[in-house]
Amino acid sequence: MVLNGSEIVVECLKEQGVDTVFGYPGGAILNIYDALYKHSAEIRHVLTSHEQGAAHAADGYARATGKVGVCMATSGPGATNLVTGIATAYMDSVPMVAITANVTLPLLGKDSFQEVDIAGVTMPITKHGYIVKNVEQLADTLRKAFEIAQSGRPGPVLVDITKDVTGASCEFTPMPQKPAERKTSYQEADLKQVLEYIKQSEKPFIYLGGGAVISEASAEVAEFAELIDAPVCDTLMGKGAFDGTSPRYTGMIGMHGTKASNLGVSQCDLLIALGARFSDRVIGNPKRFAEDAKIVHIDIDPAEINKNIRVDASLTGDLKAVLTALNSAIKAQGRKDHSAWMKTVAELKEKYPLKYDNTQLSCPYIIEELDRITKGQAIISTDVGQHQMWAAQYYKYTKPRTFLSSGGLGTMGYGLGACIGAQVGQPDKICVNIAGDGCFRMNMNELATASRYNIPIIQIVINNHVLGMVRQWQTLFYGKRYSQTVLNDKVDFCKVAEGLGCEAIRVTAKEEVAPAIEKAIALKAPVLIECVIPEDDKVFPMVPAGAPIADAFDGDDLARKES
């Protein structure tokens, strides 16, 4: 059948199982929006307040559902407004296809109105980028984009289409969706080496990253931990891949990880990294990281092996497939018993629990109440800063795809768009975004998106009237010189929310927290809860940048040092 380029875009989206697109129209992309209008019964379009919100919503949709997220924007500033969201998805390996339209082919390269080389701009932050200048190449390009986005280590792909291509016609032949490939390429000798290290180990520790979520390997990870009788810590991106209520779970590792995880990893004799990339925020001083341990790295991306940390053995491939083979081999050898080591780790957990000042309203208390009321079953998105770390520490994630946060890029303003995308993708879930007042200012206009479609998200603003994490560093390392981090101005977030069509609740005391959360859930509408907390609350434990993770300190340690 003969279709024009815009109709081909829509038909290809339908082929790929796309049911939702997030975006913002403009002149260059009008033909595609006209086609979307005609197919609105098959593909839902969510009009965001800003293109960056569309990219974050597509990201949140992808993380919450496991599908490819799709966002759209017009040429020039519309396309460049997607850049931060694309980079966020790239750093966290989120499958996304960003579709932009550009000026017509004769106007390319002439500094035409709203012309930007968006494929060139995004080259370092995408798995691949295309500019389509021939309508006959459009369908194959879109299909390839979806294949690349979700195969191997997932990530964003950009498809830029000139406006004349969206209006030109050609023959279109429907094709079935091509399944994503997750190749496994390790050698049998590598597997035997890992098995030998496991056999020799008396103090193994599992370090779990976002790859466990992406590969849907939660069951295999749980079985692996039982078979080798080991404790488990996770990164920010690995939250929910292992049950956070399990006795084996020691909490997050790294700069704001628990002392039990940081000390346990520092004392182990075998560290097994599953789908993790040894981020600087995790390892601290690389020369002092797990220095007494053999290190095994299992990851789908061969480029990650030996990139940040030299390892003793590695297995390259999809984590679910690799662990299936590994678990089968361990079962044949017999389950390991490391009861003495597990007792040592349990003592570390008992000696160094997470704690906070419970005499006043605080973010940890709010998150614990949220966890209790939602029974740990909500999808939690966050922005970046103190509230992000507290959300990682104090909510008990038991399932994958329930914690959405910008781990690699650290994008302020990420959470609200992501929460909207998650709620659209998982409408039966309670979806909550936790943001600091500094982050919320970045993209709070997306509350208008939530109210426009009555998307029942809960936006919790942790308002300490400062840029909390930066202030914490200024307090500890910059002599309390609070340069440009005080936000104590006249902005009223509740009035902003109401002005954008949402319900609003202000909380200033502990006893108001539970009723506010319960009311927000019952309303089944977009609600903002502003929680006013002290300006100098700090996230502990903490590891100074570049220090060994075993040097983690908390408020008690700081008080002893100062006295």
C-alpha positions in Angstrom: 0.0 0.0 0.0 1.1 3.6 -0.7 1.5 5.8 2.4 3.0 9.2 3.1 5.9 9.5 5.5 3.8 10.6 8.4 1.4 7.6 8.0 4.5 5.3 7.8 5.7 6.7 11.2 2.4 5.8 12.8 2.2 2.4 11.2 5.8 1.6 12.3 4.9 2.7 15.9 1.9 0.4 15.8 4.1 -2.5 14.5 6.4 -2.0 17.5 3.5 -2.2 20.0 3.7 1.5 20.9 0.5 2.6 22.6 1.7 6.0 24.0 3.8 8.8 22.8 4.9 11.9 24.8 5.6 15.1 22.9 5.0 18.7 21.8 4.1 19.7 18.3 5.6 22.4 16.0 5.8 23.4 12.4 8.3 20.9 11.1 6.5 17.9 12.7 3.0 19.0 11.9 2.5 16.2 9.3 3.2 13.6 11.9 0.9 15.1 14.4 -1.9 15.2 11.7 -1.4 11.4 11.2 -1.4 10.9 15.0 -4.8 12.8 15.1 -6.2 10.3 12.7 -5.0 7.3 14.7 -5.7 8.7 18.2 -7.8 5.6 19.0 -4.7 3.4 18.6 -1.9 5.6 19.9 -2.4 7.9 22.8 -0.4 11.2 22.7 0.3 12.9 26.0 1.0 16.6 25.5 3.6 17.7 28.0 4.3 21.3 29.1 7.9 21.2 27.8 9.8 18.9 25.5 12.2 17.9 28.4 9.1 16.7 30.3 8.2 14.6 27.3 11.7 12.9 27.2 11.5 12.3 31.0 8.0 10.9 30.7 9.1 8.5 27.9 12.0 7.5 30.1 9.7 6.9 33.2 7.3 4.9 31.0 10.1 2.7 29.8 11.6 2.1 33.2 8.2 1.3 34.7 7.0 -1.0 31.9 10.1 -2.5 30.3 8.9 -1.3 26.9 10.5 1.3 24.6 9.5 4.8 25.5 8.7 7.2 22.7 8.9 11.0 22.6 8.5 13.5 19.8 9.5 17.1 19.2 9.7 19.6 16.3 12.9 21.0 14.9 15.3 23.5 16.4 14.6 24.4 20.1 11.9 21.6 20.3 14.6 19.0 19.5 17.3 20.6 21.7 14.9 20.6 24.6 14.9 16.8 24.4 18.7 16.6 24.9 18.8 16.5 28.7 16.2 13.7 28.8 18.0 11.8 26.1 21.3 12.0 28.0 19.5 10.9 31.2 18.2 7.8 29.4 21.6 7.1 27.9 23.5 7.2 31.2 21.0 4.8 32.8 20.5 2.4 29.8 16.9 3.2 29.2 15.3 2.1 25.9 13.9 5.2 24.1 13.2 6.3 20.6 13.2 10.1 20.2 11.5 11.2 16.9 12.2 14.7 15.7 11.4 16.5 12.4 13.7 19.0 10.7 13.5 21.5 8.0 13.0 20.4 4.4 15.9 18.9 2.6 16.7 21.9 0.4 16.9 24.1 3.6 19.3 21.8 5.5 22.7 23.3 6.3 21.6 26.8 5.5 20.9 28.1 9.0 17.2 28.0 8.2 14.5 29.0 10.7 14.4 26.5 13.6 17.2 24.3 12.0 19.5 22.4 14.3 21.7 19.3 13.4 20.0 17.4 16.3 21.6 14.1 15.1 25.0 15.7 15.5 24.1 17.3 18.8 23.0 14.0 20.3 25.7 11.8 18.8 27.6 11.3 22.1 24.4 10.6 24.1 22.6 8.1 21.9 23.2 4.5 21.0 22.6 5.6 17.4 21.2 8.6 15.5 19.6 8.9 12.1 18.5 11.7 9.8 16.1 10.4 7.2 16.2 12.3 3.9 14.4 9.7 1.7 10.9 8.4 2.4 11.8 5.0 1.1 14.3 4.6 3.9 11.9 5.7 6.7 10.2 2.5 7.7 13.5 0.5 7.8 15.1 3.2 9.8 12.4 3.3 12.4 12.4 -0.4 12.7 16.1 -0.4 13.2 15.9 2.3 15.8 13.5 0.2 18.0 15.8 -2.8 17.5 18.9 -0.9 18.6 17.1 0.8 21.5 16.2 -2.5 23.2 18.9 -4.9 22.1 22.1 -5.6 24.1 22.6 -2.8 26.6 19.5 -0.7 26.0 19.6 3.1 25.3 18.1 6.0 23.4 18.0 6.3 19.6 17.2 9.5 17.7 15.4 9.5 14.4 15.3 13.0 12.7 13.1 13.2 9.7 13.1 16.1 7.2 9.6 17.7 6.8 9.4 16.9 3.1 9.9 13.2 3.9 7.0 13.3 6.2 4.8 14.5 3.3 6.3 12.3 0.5 4.7 8.9 -0.4 6.0 5.5 -1.2 5.1 1.8 -1.0 4.8 0.5 2.6 4.9 -3.2 3.5 4.0 -4.1 7.1 6.5 -6.2 8.9 6.3 -8.1 12.3 8.2 -6.6 15.2 11.7 -8.0 15.5 12.5 -9.4 19.0 15.3 -7.7 20.9 18.6 -9.6 21.1 20.5 -10.0 24.3 23.6 -12.0 23.3 25.8 -14.0 25.6 29.4 -14.3 24.5 31.5 -15.7 27.4 33.7 -18.8 27.0 33.2 -22.0 29.0 36.6 -21.5 30.6 35.4 -18.2 32.0 32.4 -19.9 33.6 34.7 -22.5 35.1 37.0 -19.8 36.5 34.0 -18.0 38.2 32.8 -21.3 39.6 36.3 -22.0 41.0 36.4 -18.6 42.7 32.9 -19.3 44.3 34.1 -22.7 45.5 37.2 -21.2 47.1 35.4 -18.2 48.7 34.6 -18.0 52.4 33.3 -14.5 52.4 31.4 -13.7 49.1 29.4 -10.5 48.6 27.0 -9.7 45.7 27.0 -6.2 44.3 23.8 -5.6 42.3 23.3 -3.0 39.6 20.7 -1.8 37.1 21.4 -4.6 34.7 19.5 -6.9 37.0 16.4 -4.8 36.5 16.8 -4.5 32.8 17.4 -8.2 32.2 14.4 -9.2 34.4 16.8 -11.3 36.4 15.3 -10.9 39.9 14.4 -14.5 40.4 17.8 -15.7 39.2 19.6 -13.2 41.5 17.6 -14.4 44.5 18.4 -18.1 43.7 22.1 -17.2 43.1 22.3 -15.5 46.5 20.8 -18.6 48.2 23.0 -21.0 46.4 26.3 -19.3 47.3 24.9 -18.2 50.7 26.0 -14.5 50.3 24.8 -11.1 51.4 23.5 -8.6 48.7 24.0 -4.9 48.3 22.7 -2.8 45.5 23.3 0.5 43.6 20.7 3.2 43.1 19.9 1.7 39.7 19.6 -1.8 41.1 16.9 -1.0 43.6 14.1 -3.6 43.6 16.0 -6.3 41.7 16.6 -8.0 45.1 14.0 -7.9 47.9 14.9 -5.0 50.2 13.2 -6.8 53.2 15.4 -10.0 52.8 17.8 -10.8 55.7 20.5 -11.1 53.1 20.0 -7.5 52.0 22.5 -5.0 53.5 21.3 -1.8 51.7 22.9 0.5 49.2 26.6 0.6 48.6 28.7 3.7 48.0 28.9 7.4 48.9 25.5 7.2 50.8 25.4 3.5 51.2 25.0 1.7 54.5 28.0 1.0 56.7 27.1 -2.6 56.6 27.4 -2.7 52.8 30.5 -0.6 52.6 32.3 -2.4 55.4 31.1 -5.8 54.2 32.4 -5.3 50.7 35.7 -4.0 52.1 36.0 -7.2 54.1 34.8 -9.8 51.6 37.2 -12.2 49.8 35.0 -12.5 46.6 32.9 -9.6 45.2 30.5 -10.6 42.4 29.2 -7.6 40.4 25.9 -8.3 38.6 24.9 -5.8 35.9 26.8 -3.0 37.6 29.4 -0.5 36.2 31.6 0.3 39.2 30.5 4.0 39.2 32.7 6.5 41.0 29.8 7.1 43.5 30.0 3.4 44.3 33.7 2.6 44.5 35.1 5.7 46.1 38.9 5.3 45.9 39.4 2.7 43.2 42.8 1.6 44.6 41.2 0.8 47.9 37.9 -0.8 46.7 37.4 -4.4 47.8 41.2 -4.6 47.9 41.2 -8.0 49.7 38.8 -9.6 47.3 38.8 -11.4 44.0 36.4 -9.5 41.8 34.0 -11.1 39.3 32.1 -8.9 36.8 29.0 -10.1 34.9 27.7 -7.6 32.4 26.1 -7.5 28.9 28.4 -4.7 27.8 32.0 -5.8 27.2 33.1 -2.2 27.3 32.4 -2.1 31.0 34.7 -5.0 31.8 37.9 -3.6 33.3 36.9 0.0 32.6 36.8 1.4 36.1 38.0 -1.6 38.2 40.4 -4.4 37.1 38.6 -7.7 37.7 39.9 -11.2 38.1 37.2 -12.9 36.0 34.2 -11.8 33.9 31.3 -13.2 32.0 29.8 -11.2 29.2 26.2 -11.6 28.4 22.6 -11.0 29.4 22.5 -11.4 33.2 19.4 -13.6 33.2 20.9 -16.1 30.8 24.3 -16.0 32.5 22.9 -16.6 36.0 20.7 -19.4 34.7 23.8 -21.2 33.6 25.7 -20.3 36.7 23.0 -21.4 39.0 22.6 -24.7 37.2 26.3 -25.4 37.6 26.4 -24.4 41.3 23.4 -26.7 42.0 25.3 -29.6 40.4 28.3 -28.8 42.8 26.0 -28.3 45.9 24.8 -25.3 47.8 27.5 -23.3 49.7 27.5 -22.7 53.4 28.9 -19.4 54.6 27.0 -19.1 57.9 29.9 -17.6 59.8 30.3 -14.9 57.2 26.5 -14.3 57.1 26.6 -13.9 60.9 29.4 -11.3 60.6 27.4 -9.3 58.1 24.3 -9.6 60.3 26.3 -8.1 63.2 27.4 -5.2 60.9 23.7 -4.5 60.1 22.8 -4.6 63.7 25.7 -2.4 64.8 25.3 0.2 62.0 21.6 0.7 61.3 20.3 3.6 59.3 19.0 6.2 61.8 17.8 9.8 61.9 16.4 12.4 64.3 12.9 11.1 65.0 11.9 14.1 67.3 10.9 16.3 64.4 9.5 16.2 60.8 12.1 14.8 58.5 12.3 13.3 55.0 13.3 9.8 56.3 10.1 9.8 58.5 8.0 10.9 55.5 9.4 8.1 53.3 8.9 5.5 56.1 5.3 6.5 56.4 4.9 6.4 52.6 6.4 2.9 52.6 4.0 1.8 55.5 0.9 3.2 53.9 1.6 1.9 50.4 2.9 -1.4 51.8 6.0 -0.9 49.7 4.0 -1.5 46.5 4.2 2.0 45.0 6.3 3.2 42.1 8.6 5.8 43.4 10.4 8.4 41.2 12.8 11.0 42.5 14.7 14.0 41.5 18.3 14.4 42.5 19.8 15.3 45.9 19.2 14.5 49.6 15.6 13.4 49.1 16.8 11.0 46.4 19.3 9.3 48.8 16.7 9.2 51.6 14.2 7.6 49.2 16.8 5.0 48.3 17.6 4.3 51.9 14.2 4.3 53.7 11.6 2.9 51.2 11.7 -0.9 51.0 11.8 -1.9 47.4 10.8 -5.5 46.9 10.1 -5.6 43.1 12.0 -4.3 40.1 10.8 -1.3 38.1 9.5 0.4 41.2 12.3 2.9 41.7 12.9 5.5 39.0 15.7 7.9 39.4 18.4 9.6 37.4 21.5 7.7 38.6 24.1 8.4 36.0 23.4 12.0 34.9 21.9 13.2 38.1 19.2 15.2 36.4 17.4 17.8 38.5 13.8 18.0 37.3 13.7 14.4 36.1 11.2 13.0 38.6 7.8 14.6 37.8 7.9 13.8 34.1 9.1 10.3 34.9 6.3 9.8 37.4 3.7 10.9 34.8 5.2 8.4 32.3 5.2 5.7 34.9 1.5 6.3 35.9 0.5 6.3 32.2 2.3 3.0 31.7 1.2 1.4 35.0 -2.2 3.0 35.7 -3.1 0.5 38.4 -0.1 1.5 40.5 0.3 4.3 43.0 3.0 6.5 41.5 4.8 9.1 43.7 7.5 11.6 42.9 9.7 12.8 45.7 11.5 16.0 44.9 13.4 18.7 46.8 12.3 22.3 46.4 15.3 23.1 44.2 14.6 20.2 41.8 10.8 20.8 41.7 11.4 24.3 40.4 13.1 22.9 37.4 10.0 21.3 35.8 7.1 21.9 38.1 5.1 23.1 35.0 4.5 19.4 34.3 1.8 19.5 37.0 -0.3 21.1 34.3 0.2 17.9 32.2 -1.0 15.8 35.1 -4.1 17.9 35.7 -4.9 18.2 32.0 -5.3 14.4 31.8 -6.2 13.8 35.4 -3.2 11.6 35.9 -3.3 10.6 39.6 0.3 11.1 40.6 1.4 12.2 44.0 4.1 14.9 44.1 5.9 15.2 47.4 8.0 18.3 47.7 10.6 18.1 50.5 11.0 21.8 51.2 14.0 22.8 53.2 14.3 26.2 51.5 17.9 25.3 50.4 19.7 23.2 47.8 20.1 20.5 50.4 22.8 18.3 49.0 25.0 21.2 47.9 24.5 22.8 51.3 25.5 19.6 53.0 28.8 19.7 51.1 29.2 23.4 51.8 28.7 22.6 55.5 31.2 19.7 55.6 33.9 20.8 53.2 33.5 24.5 52.4 33.5 26.2 55.8 29.7 26.8 55.8 30.0 29.3 52.9 26.5 28.9 51.5 27.1 30.4 48.1 23.8 30.5 46.1 22.1 27.6 47.9 19.5 29.4 49.9 16.0 29.4 48.3 14.1 31.1 51.1 12.0 33.2 48.9 8.2 34.0 48.3 7.4 30.9 46.1 4.3 29.1 47.4 4.3 25.6 46.0 0.8 24.9 47.1 -0.6 27.9 45.3 1.5 27.0 42.2 0.0 23.5 42.3 -3.6 24.8 42.7 -2.9 27.3 39.9 -1.9 24.4 37.6 -5.1 22.5 38.4 -3.9 20.1 41.2 -4.9 19.5 44.8 -2.4 20.8 47.4 -1.6 19.9 51.0 1.0 21.5 53.2 2.6 19.4 56.0 4.6 21.0 58.8 4.4 18.3 61.6 4.9 14.6 61.9 1.2 13.9 62.8 0.1 15.5 59.5 2.1 13.1 57.3 0.0 10.0 57.3 -3.4 11.8 56.8 -1.9 13.8 53.9 -0.7 10.6 52.1 -3.9 8.8 52.7 -5.9 11.7 51.4 -3.8 12.0 48.3 -4.2 8.3 47.5 -8.0 8.5 48.1 -8.4 11.5 45.8 -7.3 9.6 42.7 -6.2 12.9 41.2 -2.9 14.8 40.9 -1.9 16.0 44.3 1.0 18.0 45.7 2.1 17.5 49.3 4.6 20.1 50.4 6.6 18.9 53.5 8.5 21.7 55.3 11.7 20.3 57.0 14.7 21.8 58.7 17.4 23.3 56.3 20.3 21.5 57.9 19.2 17.8 57.9 21.9 15.7 56.4 22.1 12.4 54.5 24.2 9.8 56.4 26.2 7.7 56.1 28.5 9.6 53.8 31.9 8.8 52.1 34.0 11.9 51.2 34.7 12.0 47.4 37.7 9.9 46.5 38.0 8.2 50.0 37.7 4.5 50.5 34.1 3.4 51.1 35.2 1.8 54.4 35.7 5.4 55.6 31.9 6.0 55.6 30.9 8.3 58.5 27.6 9.2 60.0 26.3 12.0 62.3 27.6 10.3 65.5 31.1 10.0 63.9 30.9 13.6 63.0 29.9 14.7 66.5 32.7 12.7 68.0 35.2 14.2 65.6 34.0 17.8 66.3 34.1 17.3 70.1 
